[in-house]
Amino acid sequence: MIDDSNATYPADPAPSGDGSGRLPRDPCLSVFDRWRCGLAEGHGGPHESVLGGSVTRWNDGITGRRLKDL
């Protein structure tokens, strides 16, 4: 088990899911563990964070939760 209680994470949202690397004008505020949704506020479907070559998706039910608590 990894203790990440003292970990720091970037405060800026991840780039938008379209691969452009630009943030949406009104970003979604959903956060799951260390991932922040990079899609525009009000988007449909799951939340999405794209960092490098990795994509993480989650639904509203786990927004605000930590991975290790699931």
KEVEX-746817 format. One record per residue (C-alpha): residue number from 0; residue in one letter; x, y, z. Coordinates in nm, 2 decimals. Layout:
BEGIN
+-----+---+--------+--------+--------+
|   k | r |      X |      Y |      Z |
+-----+---+--------+--------+--------+
| NUM | A |      X |      Y |      Z |
...
+-----+---+--------+--------+--------+
//
This chain:
BEGIN
+-----+---+--------+--------+--------+
|   k | r |      X |      Y |      Z |
+-----+---+--------+--------+--------+
|   0 | M |   0.00 |   0.00 |   0.00 |
|   1 | I |   0.12 |   0.35 |  -0.09 |
|   2 | D |   0.07 |   0.63 |   0.16 |
|   3 | D |  -0.01 |   0.94 |  -0.04 |
|   4 | S |  -0.15 |   1.14 |   0.24 |
|   5 | N |   0.14 |   1.40 |   0.20 |
|   6 | A |   0.14 |   1.39 |  -0.18 |
|   7 | T |   0.09 |   1.71 |  -0.37 |
|   8 | Y |  -0.09 |   1.72 |  -0.70 |
|   9 | P |  -0.10 |   1.99 |  -0.97 |
|  10 | A |  -0.38 |   2.24 |  -0.91 |
|  11 | D |  -0.44 |   2.30 |  -1.28 |
|  12 | P |  -0.69 |   2.09 |  -1.47 |
|  13 | A |  -0.57 |   1.83 |  -1.71 |
|  14 | P |  -0.58 |   1.92 |  -2.08 |
|  15 | S |  -0.91 |   1.86 |  -2.26 |
|  16 | G |  -0.98 |   1.51 |  -2.38 |
|  17 | D |  -0.96 |   1.60 |  -2.75 |
|  18 | G |  -0.58 |   1.58 |  -2.74 |
|  19 | S |  -0.53 |   1.95 |  -2.82 |
|  20 | G |  -0.36 |   2.02 |  -2.49 |
|  21 | R |  -0.58 |   2.33 |  -2.44 |
|  22 | L |  -0.81 |   2.37 |  -2.14 |
|  23 | P |  -1.18 |   2.43 |  -2.20 |
|  24 | R |  -1.31 |   2.78 |  -2.13 |
|  25 | D |  -1.53 |   2.65 |  -1.85 |
|  26 | P |  -1.37 |   2.34 |  -1.72 |
|  27 | C |  -1.56 |   2.06 |  -1.54 |
|  28 | L |  -1.48 |   2.07 |  -1.16 |
|  29 | S |  -1.51 |   1.69 |  -1.10 |
|  30 | V |  -1.21 |   1.53 |  -0.93 |
|  31 | F |  -1.14 |   1.17 |  -0.86 |
|  32 | D |  -0.84 |   1.09 |  -0.64 |
|  33 | R |  -0.55 |   1.28 |  -0.82 |
|  34 | W |  -0.73 |   1.32 |  -1.15 |
|  35 | R |  -0.92 |   1.63 |  -1.25 |
|  36 | C |  -1.17 |   1.62 |  -1.54 |
|  37 | G |  -1.03 |   1.80 |  -1.85 |
|  38 | L |  -1.36 |   1.83 |  -2.03 |
|  39 | A |  -1.59 |   2.13 |  -2.04 |
|  40 | E |  -1.84 |   2.19 |  -1.76 |
|  41 | G |  -2.18 |   2.04 |  -1.85 |
|  42 | H |  -2.03 |   1.77 |  -2.07 |
|  43 | G |  -2.22 |   1.44 |  -2.12 |
|  44 | G |  -2.10 |   1.10 |  -2.03 |
|  45 | P |  -1.81 |   1.01 |  -1.80 |
|  46 | H |  -1.55 |   1.25 |  -1.67 |
|  47 | E |  -1.21 |   1.22 |  -1.83 |
|  48 | S |  -0.85 |   1.31 |  -1.75 |
|  49 | V |  -0.58 |   1.27 |  -2.02 |
|  50 | L |  -0.22 |   1.29 |  -1.89 |
|  51 | G |   0.06 |   1.19 |  -2.13 |
|  52 | G |  -0.06 |   0.86 |  -2.29 |
|  53 | S |  -0.29 |   0.77 |  -2.01 |
|  54 | V |  -0.66 |   0.82 |  -2.00 |
|  55 | T |  -0.87 |   0.79 |  -1.68 |
|  56 | R |  -1.25 |   0.80 |  -1.69 |
|  57 | W |  -1.50 |   0.80 |  -1.40 |
|  58 | N |  -1.87 |   0.87 |  -1.33 |
|  59 | D |  -2.04 |   1.11 |  -1.10 |
|  60 | G |  -2.08 |   0.84 |  -0.83 |
|  61 | I |  -1.71 |   0.85 |  -0.74 |
|  62 | T |  -1.64 |   1.22 |  -0.79 |
|  63 | G |  -1.46 |   1.36 |  -0.48 |
|  64 | R |  -1.35 |   1.01 |  -0.36 |
|  65 | R |  -1.01 |   0.85 |  -0.34 |
|  66 | L |  -0.91 |   0.54 |  -0.53 |
|  67 | K |  -0.78 |   0.36 |  -0.21 |
|  68 | D |  -1.12 |   0.42 |  -0.04 |
|  69 | L |  -1.32 |   0.22 |  -0.31 |
+-----+---+--------+--------+--------+
//
